[in-house]
Amino acid sequence: MKKIKVTLVKSAIDRPERQKLTLKALGLNKLNSSKEVEATDQILGMIRKVDHLVKVEELA
């Protein structure tokens, strides 16, 4: 599977609880924190829900 790097670039303050829980499930809790994850369908769906808060990079 491909790996991607997800970075939290906007705060989760004043966001719906579901978006906060999605960020927590991705392992992103502080601003500018990053996580390398496998690009599964479940992870890509989670990223799609919070794409306005995160930056996604493909890893080689």
N, C-alpha and C positions, 0 to 999 in steps of 0.2 A: 504494500500500500504506500501511497505517497504520504509524506509528512508535510505539515504546514505549521507555520509559526503564527500564533494569534496574540496580539498585543492590545491591551486596554488603553485607549487614547482619550476617552471621555468618561466623566464621572457617572456613576449609577445613581447619584442623588437625584431625587424627584423623578424617578423612573418607576414604572409599575413593578409590583412584587415579582411577577413572573420573569421579567427581564433580569432582576437582581439574582433570582435563583438560577437562571440560565448562566449568568456570568460565574456564579459560584460553582456550578457544575462543570464549567470549562476550566476552573482553577484560577480564575482571574479575580483577585480581590483588591489589589491596590492599583492606583493609576500607574501606567507604564509598565505593569507587570506583563511578562510574556510566558507562553506555554507552547511547547512543541507537541502536537497531537497528530494522530493518524487521520487521514481524510476519509472517514467513513460517512455513510449517508446520515447517520444520527448526528455526528459532529457538525457536518455541513448544514444540517437543518437548524441546529442550535446557533451556529454562526449567522445564518440568515435572519434569525429573530433579533439579533443584537448587532447587525452589521453597521448601524449608525454609531456604535460605541467602540468598535474594534477595528484594527488594521490587520489584514491577513497577508502573509507572504508565503510563497512556495519555497520549499527547501529542495536542494538538488540531491 
